[in-house]
Amino acid sequence: MKLWAQSEGVAEGAGAPNIIQINRRLLDPSFSGAYRVPDVFVPPVGQIFDAPLEFKTWDLPQIQDFWNYSNGSRITIVRPTDVGGSYSLLPPW
């Protein structure tokens, strides 16, 4: 992913414009020291992409932390079609 971003001319990483973050820590805003590492986070549009093989739901602490630590970004689970395909998660309220 990082090589793809670079090949597309998209800066990624520490010191780069905050357009896309690939495998970067998403810190708990309460300064607890906790963090999660989404596969891809696009802060300007509030979008997180997670690429697991297993099915994930809103009930998982990881998903809840993604939401809380990113100020409510949309979360899309990206999976191969043969294991169920991709889907977005919405908060249960």
MOUR-V958875 format. One record per backbone hydrogen bond with DSSP energy under -1.0 kcal/mol. CO is the residue of the C=O (numbers start at 1). NH is the residue of the N-H. E is the energy in kcal/mol with one decimal. If there is no record, write none. Layout:
# MOUR-V958875
co={CO;CO}
nh={NH;NH}
e={E;E}
This chain:
# MOUR-V958875
co={1;2;3;4;5;6;13;17;21;26;28;34;36;39;40;41;42;42;46;47;48;49;50;57;60;61;62;63;64;65;66;67;74;75;76;77;80;80;81;87}
nh={5;6;7;8;10;9;16;19;41;36;31;28;26;23;49;21;45;47;74;42;76;40;78;60;64;65;66;67;68;69;70;72;48;89;50;87;83;85;84;77}
e={-2.8;-2.3;-2.7;-1.6;-3.0;-1.6;-2.1;-2.4;-2.7;-1.8;-1.8;-2.5;-3.2;-1.6;-3.0;-2.8;-1.2;-1.4;-2.8;-3.1;-2.9;-2.0;-3.3;-1.4;-2.1;-2.7;-2.4;-2.1;-2.8;-3.3;-1.2;-3.1;-3.1;-3.0;-2.5;-2.2;-1.6;-2.3;-1.7;-3.3}
